[in-house]
Amino acid sequence: MLTAGEVAGLIAATGWIVLVCVLSMVLVKLARLLKETTKAVSDLNNRLAPLLDDVSVTVNETNRQLVAIEAIARDAKQVSGHAARLSAVTETVFTGPLIKVSSLSYGMRRAIEARRPVRRGNARSGRVR
């Protein structure tokens, strides 16, 4: 028969064997995981380069379009400034003389009315002036 020390040694050896088996299975699974991760990173790297090229082309095209839009906005601002100045000039050209003509006609009407003799009992209009 086995002595107590031998049984304890046998149990300890069996435990170590089980531990080594479990750890070796973990290491095998870890190796598979690392292999799959390496493959996934490699595939991602292969797909990422063309994607980055497309993004670069898109950004360059967007920048080109923005330059064109800036030019259009600058021209629109310039046109609106010209329109505002034209409106001010038009207002100055037409409003000043129009006010003067209006004032002149009003003054002439008042002067003519002041020189007319006052008529009493206008039969047609029914009003007295």
Summary of the structure (lengths in Angstrom):
residues: 129
radius of gyration: 51.4
end to end distance: 154.3
largest distance: 160.4
contacts: 235
relative contact order: 0.03
helix: 87%
strand: 0%
